[in-house]
Amino acid sequence: MRNTAILLALPLLLPLAACATTAPDLPALPQTQHAFWDALESHCGNAYSGKLVSSDARDVDWARRAMVAHWARCTPTEIAVAFHVEEADGSGWDRSRTWLVSRHAPNETGIDTKYGGLRLKHDHRHEDGSVDAVTQYGGDTLSAGTARIQDFPVDAFSIALFGREGLDVSVTNVWRVEVDDAQTGGARFAYQLTRRNDPTRLFRVEMDAGKPVPAPPAAWGWE
């Protein structure tokens, strides 16, 4: 999300598990990341309604807006979740945001860590489908995480982008994605953003991932 961020305060220092078995053409992942990917993938094609659950006064404009997350595209290496947000005045929907979660072999991420197997990026478009000036920001995993939770600290590309665009408040962003398998009772999906240099900053939305809703129109630029 563009100017909202939820910082992951506690790194997940789990011991390295054996890499999960994958098809020969797919990058291997630590077991926890493999389980997380499977849980995320279990929602492919579904859409879920949700809402803002954090209470930061800076997000008051988000508090009463309807939200829908739609697993719009899934491939063996990338899952695209379109995030649709009702306009504050109820006049329509902002369909500019798509979250992209992809899998990479750890040595392909450009980060000196054995845990860099998952990447989160934010695709931002205008209504005409053109690319926003602030897009493709995000980060790679730096720990094995858990089967349910993965954290994505801001990467060097994003820090440079935020600097160029005057978004210096975002250069310590850490994004978190939480997901339950679709078959789990009371399944939830959450997206949150925090900042390492601002422990008071918290933006978090949660989706009821146990109750699919009709899929919305395609996100802008994804028709």
Secondary structure, 3 states (H helix, E strand, C coil): CCCCCECCCCCCCCCCCCECCCCCCCCCCEHHHHHHHHHHHCCCCCEEEEEECCCCHHHHHHCCCCEEEEEEEECCCEEEEEEEEECCCCCCEEEEEEEEEEECCHHHCCCCCCCCCEEEEEEEECCCCCECCCCCEEEECCCCCCCCEEEEEECHHHHHHHHHCCCHHHCCEEEEEEECCCCCCCCEEEEEEEECCEEEEEEEEEEECCCCCCCCCCCCCCC
